[in-house]
């Protein structure tokens, strides 16, 4: 059976495009992306108000909270989330993630901004070294 395999590649499971995620067409305006992202933030805030109802906590050896919930539609996959306290401002954390990936990602080969969409949104491409014998992968 297909669910007995461990490889997402063997199962041909690919990440959805932004258009597929939001259920729109490929002719969407950039403002539609902002609406989609705002909807995601609104959904997160709603979940926070409900104290993340439906999430199952898992124990870890790290100082992080790890939990999952079952996704209602599609393949029987789990949606995972983790939280950790970082002694830095949100701005510092965001800068580290966006501008300093080479400092924390050992598999990073190359990265670049392909196209700035506006003052807060960029199309970003990065290449990671993959496990042998797989070639490096564009993301």
ZIURSUL-V534486 format. One record per backbone hydrogen bond with DSSP energy under -0.5 kcal/mol. CO is the residue of the C=O (numbers start at 1). NH is the residue of the N-H. If there is no record, write none. Layout:
{{CO & NH} {CO & NH}}
This chain:
{{1 & 4} {2 & 5} {6 & 8} {7 & 11} {8 & 13} {9 & 12} {12 & 14} {17 & 21} {18 & 22} {19 & 23} {19 & 24} {25 & 28} {29 & 32} {29 & 33} {30 & 33} {30 & 34} {31 & 35} {32 & 36} {33 & 37} {34 & 38} {35 & 39} {36 & 40} {37 & 41} {38 & 42} {39 & 43} {40 & 44} {41 & 45} {42 & 46} {43 & 47} {44 & 48} {45 & 49} {46 & 50} {47 & 52} {48 & 51} {50 & 53} {52 & 55} {55 & 57} {56 & 68} {58 & 66} {62 & 64} {64 & 66} {65 & 83} {66 & 58} {67 & 81} {68 & 56} {69 & 79} {75 & 77} {77 & 71} {78 & 80} {79 & 69} {81 & 67} {83 & 65} {86 & 88} {89 & 93} {90 & 94} {91 & 95} {92 & 96} {93 & 97} {94 & 98} {95 & 99} {95 & 100} {96 & 100} {100 & 103} {100 & 104} {101 & 104} {101 & 105} {104 & 106} {105 & 108} {107 & 129} {110 & 127} {112 & 114} {112 & 125} {115 & 117} {115 & 123} {118 & 121} {121 & 117} {121 & 118} {122 & 124} {123 & 114} {123 & 115} {125 & 112} {126 & 139} {127 & 109} {127 & 110} {128 & 137} {131 & 134} {137 & 128}}
